[in-house]
Amino acid sequence: MNDVALKSGTQDIVFDEVFPHAPETIWRTLTTGELIGRWLLMSPTGFEPVEGKRFTFQTTPAGAWDGIIDCQVLEVMPNERLAYAWEGGHEGNVGYGSRLDTVVTWTLSRVENGTRLRLVHSGFVLPKNDAAFKNMSDGWKQVVRKLDTIAAEQDSAKPLH
């Protein structure tokens, strides 16, 4: 686990939503590279839901930062929990593109008529990561909505028995 996310003085982004999809559908949407690219609007390079696996995302570069987000899968419990390190930015940047060392955790719980999805993006050091915290708080809200839409498509694509 990365130590920065455990230190005091950090802020977390948290979303807790219930979706009308089975945990298996949400899990497939969270762990399939092509689908991740659709709901996150950044396709992962090298992602597999395997502990220790390293992968990257590419976003808009800023200053000394090349826009690459380095990730490593920290925890995989199929249909229940996925956590990965999310690191990017550059020490020399202020605002957008400042150094970021965080963890994204998705937790799925079966509930009546669907799945409770809890997203926690932890470890934002304030005020250094203010810009990332504000931008990503809004961004994750949109991502979670889009994830629901993509999961619904997965439900409708299933053959009827």
C-alpha positions as CSV (number, residue, x, y, z in Angstrom):
1,M,0.0,0.0,0.0
2,N,1.3,3.4,-0.7
3,D,2.2,5.3,2.5
4,V,1.0,8.8,1.4
5,A,-2.6,7.6,1.4
6,L,-2.2,6.6,5.1
7,K,-0.8,9.9,6.3
8,S,-2.9,12.5,8.1
9,G,-3.4,15.8,6.2
10,T,-4.9,14.0,3.2
11,Q,-8.4,14.3,1.7
12,D,-10.4,11.6,0.0
13,I,-13.0,11.6,-2.8
14,V,-15.9,9.3,-1.9
15,F,-18.9,8.2,-4.0
16,D,-21.4,5.7,-2.8
17,E,-24.1,4.7,-5.2
18,V,-26.6,1.8,-5.8
19,F,-26.9,0.6,-9.3
20,P,-29.5,-1.8,-10.7
21,H,-26.9,-4.2,-12.0
22,A,-25.4,-7.4,-10.6
23,P,-21.9,-7.2,-9.0
24,E,-20.6,-9.4,-11.8
25,T,-21.8,-6.8,-14.4
26,I,-20.2,-3.9,-12.4
27,W,-17.0,-5.9,-12.0
28,R,-16.8,-6.7,-15.7
29,T,-17.3,-3.0,-16.4
30,L,-14.5,-2.1,-13.9
31,T,-12.0,-4.6,-15.1
32,T,-12.3,-4.8,-18.9
33,G,-9.8,-2.6,-20.6
34,E,-12.0,-1.5,-23.5
35,L,-14.9,-0.7,-21.1
36,I,-12.6,1.2,-18.7
37,G,-11.6,3.4,-21.7
38,R,-15.3,4.1,-22.3
39,W,-16.3,5.2,-18.8
40,L,-13.0,6.7,-17.7
41,L,-12.4,8.4,-21.1
42,M,-8.8,7.2,-20.8
43,S,-7.9,3.7,-22.0
44,P,-5.5,1.8,-19.8
45,T,-2.3,0.4,-21.2
46,G,-1.3,-2.9,-19.7
47,F,-4.2,-3.3,-17.3
48,E,-5.2,-6.7,-15.9
49,P,-7.0,-7.3,-12.7
50,V,-4.0,-9.1,-11.1
51,E,-2.3,-8.0,-7.9
52,G,1.0,-6.4,-8.6
53,K,0.2,-5.6,-12.3
54,R,1.5,-2.2,-13.4
55,F,-0.4,-0.2,-16.0
56,T,-0.8,3.4,-17.2
57,F,-3.3,6.0,-18.3
58,Q,-2.4,9.0,-20.5
59,T,-4.0,12.3,-19.9
60,T,-3.3,15.9,-20.8
61,P,0.4,16.8,-20.0
62,A,1.2,19.9,-17.9
63,G,4.5,21.7,-17.3
64,A,7.2,19.1,-16.5
65,W,4.6,16.3,-16.3
66,D,4.2,14.1,-19.4
67,G,0.5,13.3,-18.5
68,I,1.2,9.6,-17.7
69,I,-0.6,8.2,-14.7
70,D,1.3,5.2,-13.3
71,C,-0.8,2.6,-11.6
72,Q,-0.3,-0.7,-9.9
73,V,-3.0,-3.1,-8.9
74,L,-2.9,-3.5,-5.1
75,E,-5.9,-5.7,-4.4
76,V,-8.3,-7.9,-6.4
77,M,-11.3,-9.7,-4.9
78,P,-13.5,-10.5,-7.9
79,N,-17.0,-9.0,-7.8
80,E,-16.1,-7.4,-4.5
81,R,-13.1,-5.1,-4.4
82,L,-10.4,-3.6,-6.7
83,A,-7.7,-1.2,-5.6
84,Y,-4.9,0.4,-7.5
85,A,-2.2,3.0,-6.9
86,W,-2.7,6.2,-9.0
87,E,0.4,8.3,-9.3
88,G,1.3,11.1,-11.6
89,G,2.3,14.7,-11.9
90,H,5.7,16.3,-11.2
91,E,7.2,17.9,-8.1
92,G,8.0,21.1,-10.1
93,N,4.3,21.7,-11.1
94,V,1.9,23.8,-9.1
95,G,-1.8,23.3,-9.6
96,Y,-2.8,20.9,-12.4
97,G,0.0,18.4,-12.8
98,S,1.4,18.6,-9.3
99,R,2.8,15.4,-7.9
100,L,0.0,13.0,-6.9
101,D,0.4,9.7,-5.0
102,T,-3.0,8.3,-4.3
103,V,-5.1,5.0,-4.2
104,V,-8.4,4.3,-6.1
105,T,-10.6,1.7,-4.4
106,W,-13.8,0.2,-5.8
107,T,-15.9,-1.8,-3.4
108,L,-19.0,-3.7,-4.6
109,S,-21.7,-5.1,-2.3
110,R,-24.8,-7.0,-3.4
111,V,-28.0,-5.3,-2.3
112,E,-31.6,-5.9,-3.1
113,N,-32.1,-5.1,-6.8
114,G,-28.5,-4.4,-7.6
115,T,-25.1,-3.4,-6.3
116,R,-23.8,-0.7,-4.0
117,L,-20.7,0.7,-5.5
118,R,-18.3,2.7,-3.3
119,L,-15.5,4.6,-4.9
120,V,-12.8,6.0,-2.7
121,H,-9.9,7.9,-4.2
122,S,-7.7,8.5,-1.3
123,G,-4.5,10.4,-0.4
124,F,-4.8,13.9,-1.8
125,V,-2.3,16.1,0.0
126,L,-3.8,19.5,0.5
127,P,-3.1,22.3,-0.4
128,K,-0.6,20.8,-2.8
129,N,-3.2,18.6,-4.6
130,D,-6.1,21.2,-4.4
131,A,-6.4,21.4,-8.2
132,A,-6.4,17.6,-8.7
133,F,-8.8,17.1,-5.8
134,K,-11.3,19.7,-7.2
135,N,-11.0,18.5,-10.8
136,M,-11.2,14.8,-9.9
137,S,-14.1,15.2,-7.5
138,D,-16.1,16.6,-10.5
139,G,-14.6,14.1,-12.9
140,W,-15.3,11.0,-10.8
141,K,-18.9,12.1,-10.4
142,Q,-19.2,12.0,-14.2
143,V,-17.2,8.8,-14.4
144,V,-19.6,7.0,-12.0
145,R,-22.6,8.0,-14.0
146,K,-20.9,6.8,-17.2
147,L,-19.9,3.6,-15.6
148,D,-23.6,3.0,-14.8
149,T,-24.5,3.6,-18.5
150,I,-21.8,1.2,-19.7
151,A,-22.9,-1.5,-17.1
152,A,-26.5,-1.1,-18.4
153,E,-25.3,-1.8,-21.9
154,Q,-23.6,-5.0,-20.6
155,D,-26.9,-6.1,-19.0
156,S,-28.8,-5.6,-22.3
157,A,-26.1,-7.4,-24.3
158,K,-26.5,-10.6,-22.3
159,P,-28.4,-13.3,-24.1
160,L,-31.7,-14.3,-22.5
161,H,-31.9,-17.9,-21.3
